[in-house]
C-alpha cells in the first residue's frame, strides 16, 4: 500500500526533514510512526498525502508512483486517502454534518448519497445525535471524532493520522485508537504518527521510528 524508496525531503532554506527513508507497508496493515518532535513524522505523512513533494526518491501508494504525479490527478488519488489532524481542522461556522460532508461535496456526490454516507459515518462514531450542532459546542474528544468521520466518509483505502490523541486524556486516547483498529479490521490501511509510546505499547502493531529525519528502526510487533 505504501512504499518509500530512498526518500528525502528538503525544505526551502536547506532544512532536510527526511533523509533516505525506505520502508514498505502492506495493504491492510495498521502501524505507528514515532520519534521526537521534529523527527519528520508530519513530513512523511504529508508526502504520502501528496500535500508535500519529495526532493529525492520515490513514493508509491497502492501501486501508483505518486512522486511526480500531475496536479490534475491529485483529487482522484487523494480520494483513496483519509487524513486526520491533531488540531481537527474543523470549520467552526458549519455544523457537524456539513464538516463531515465536505469531502463528498467537493467530489461531486449527489445530495441523497451525501446524506446517507455522512449519517452512516456519524453513527459509526457515536455522533448521529450531534449532526446539527457546531464544533465549538463539542468536547475535544467529540471534535476529534468529527475529524475521523470526515476522513472516513469517502471510504478510503488508506487512513493517515497525525498525533490524533495529542490533546486527549489517556482513556479517550485509547478509545480513539480502538476506533482506528475497527477501521483496520474492515481492510483499511492505517498509519498513525504519535509520540505517545505508552499508548503505542498497549497495542500490538508494527512501529516505525524516525530520528532526525532518518528511519532508525522498524519493529513488526511488541513482545
C-alpha positions in Angstrom: 0.0 0.0 0.0 2.8 2.4 0.9 6.4 2.2 -0.4 9.2 4.7 0.2 12.4 4.2 -1.8 15.3 6.3 -0.6 13.0 9.3 0.0 14.4 12.7 1.1 12.6 16.0 1.7 14.5 19.3 1.8 12.6 22.5 2.5 13.5 25.9 1.2 16.4 27.2 3.3 18.1 23.9 3.3 16.5 22.0 6.2 16.3 18.3 5.3 13.3 16.9 7.1 13.7 13.3 5.8 16.9 11.6 4.6 17.0 8.4 2.5 13.9 6.9 4.1 12.9 3.4 2.8 10.1 1.2 4.0 7.1 -0.7 2.8 3.7 -1.0 4.5 1.4 -3.8 3.1 -2.2 -3.2 2.4 -4.5 -3.9 5.4 -1.7 -3.1 7.9 -2.1 -0.8 10.9 1.2 0.8 12.0 2.6 3.5 14.2 5.1 6.2 13.2 7.0 7.6 16.2 10.0 9.8 17.0 10.9 13.0 18.8 9.4 16.4 18.0 10.8 17.5 14.6 11.9 13.9 13.7 10.0 14.2 10.4 6.7 12.4 11.2 4.4 15.0 9.8 6.5 15.5 6.7 6.4 11.8 6.0 2.6 11.7 6.3 2.3 14.8 4.0 4.4 13.1 1.4 2.0 10.2 1.4 -1.0 12.5 1.2 0.8 14.5 -1.6 0.5 17.7 0.4 4.3 17.9 0.0 6.5 16.6 -2.8 9.7 14.6 -2.4 13.1 16.1 -3.1 14.7 12.8 -4.0 13.5 9.2 -4.1 10.1 7.6 -5.0 6.8 7.2 -3.2 4.3 4.6 -4.3 0.7 4.5 -3.0 -1.5 1.4 -3.8 0.9 0.5 -6.6 0.9 4.0 -8.1 4.0 6.1 -8.3 2.9 9.5 -6.9 6.4 11.0 -6.8 5.8 13.4 -9.7 2.0 13.0 -10.1 0.4 15.7 -12.2 -1.7 18.2 -10.3 -4.8 17.3 -12.3 -4.7 13.8 -11.0 -4.3 14.7 -7.3 -8.0 14.9 -6.4 -8.7 11.4 -7.9 -5.8 9.8 -6.0 -6.5 11.7 -2.7 -10.0 10.2 -2.6 -8.3 7.0 -1.6 -6.7 8.7 1.4 -8.3 10.0 4.7 -6.2 12.4 6.7 -6.8 13.2 10.4 -5.1 16.2 12.0 -4.2 16.8 15.6 -6.0 20.1 15.8 -9.0 18.7 13.9 -9.0 21.4 11.2 -12.8 21.7 11.5 -14.9 24.6 10.1 -16.4 26.2 13.2 -19.0 28.1 11.2 -20.5 24.9 9.8 -22.4 22.1 11.5 -21.0 18.7 12.3 -23.0 17.3 9.3 -21.5 19.9 6.9 -18.0 19.4 8.2 -18.2 15.6 7.5 -20.0 16.1 4.2 -17.3 18.5 2.8 -15.1 15.8 1.0 -18.3 14.4 -0.6 -19.4 17.8 -1.8 -16.0 18.5 -3.3 -16.1 15.1 -5.0 -19.5 15.9 -6.5 -21.6 13.3 -4.8 -25.4 13.6 -5.1 -27.3 15.1 -2.2 -29.1 11.9 -1.2 -25.8 9.9 -1.3 -24.1 12.6 0.8 -26.8 12.3 3.5 -26.6 8.5 3.6 -22.8 8.4 3.8 -22.5 11.2 6.4 -25.1 9.7 8.7 -23.5 6.3 8.4 -20.1 7.7 9.4 -21.6 9.7 12.3 -23.5 6.7 13.5 -20.3 4.5 13.5 -18.6 7.2 15.6 -21.4 7.8 18.0 -22.2 11.3 16.8 -25.5 10.8 15.0 -27.3 13.0 17.6 -24.7 15.8 17.1 -25.2 16.3 13.3 -26.9 19.7 13.7 -24.5 21.0 16.4 -21.5 23.2 15.8 -18.0 22.1 16.7 -17.4 24.8 19.3 -20.2 23.2 21.4 -18.4 19.8 21.4 -15.7 18.3 23.7 -12.2 17.8 22.4 -12.8 14.1 22.0 -16.1 14.7 20.1 -14.3 17.1 17.8 -11.6 14.5 17.1 -14.4 12.0 16.3 -15.9 14.5 13.8 -12.4 14.8 12.2 -12.3 11.0 11.9 -15.8 10.8 10.5 -14.8 13.4 7.8 -11.7 11.3 7.0 -13.5 8.0 6.5 -16.8 9.3 4.9 -15.2 8.7 1.5 -14.4 5.1 2.4 -10.7 5.5 1.9 -8.3 2.6 1.3 -5.7 4.4 3.4 -6.1 6.4 6.7 -3.4 8.7 8.0 -3.5 10.3 11.4 -1.0 13.0 12.7 -0.9 12.9 16.5 -4.6 12.3 16.7 -4.6 11.8 20.5 -2.1 14.6 21.4 -4.7 16.7 23.2 -6.8 13.9 24.7 -6.6 12.2 28.1 -5.4 8.6 28.3 -8.8 7.0 28.3 -10.0 9.0 25.3 -6.8 8.3 23.6 -7.2 4.6 23.9 -10.8 4.9 22.7 -9.7 6.7 19.6 -7.1 4.1 18.9 -9.7 1.4 19.2 -11.7 3.2 16.6 -8.7 3.0 14.2 -8.5 -0.7 14.9 -12.1 -1.1 13.9 -11.5 0.6 10.6 -8.4 -1.6 10.1 -10.4 -4.7 10.7 -12.5 -4.0 7.7 -9.5 -3.6 5.4 -8.4 0.0 5.8 -4.6 0.5 5.9 -3.9 2.8 8.9 -0.7 4.8 9.6 -0.6 6.9 12.8 2.1 9.3 13.8 2.3 9.5 17.6 4.9 10.3 20.3 2.9 8.5 23.0 5.0 5.4 23.4 3.0 4.3 26.4 -0.2 4.1 24.4 1.6 2.5 21.4 2.9 -0.3 23.6 -0.6 -1.2 24.7 -1.4 -2.1 21.1 0.2 -4.8 19.0 1.1 -3.1 15.7 4.2 -2.5 13.7 6.3 0.5 14.7 8.5 2.8 12.5 10.8 5.1 14.4 12.3 8.3 13.0 15.3 10.2 14.4 16.4 13.5 12.9 14.7 12.6 9.6 16.1 9.1 9.3 14.3 5.8 9.8 16.2 4.1 12.6 14.1 1.2 13.5 11.1 -0.9 12.2 9.5 -3.2 14.9 7.0 -5.6 13.5 5.4 -6.4 16.8 5.9 -6.0 20.6 6.9 -9.0 22.7 
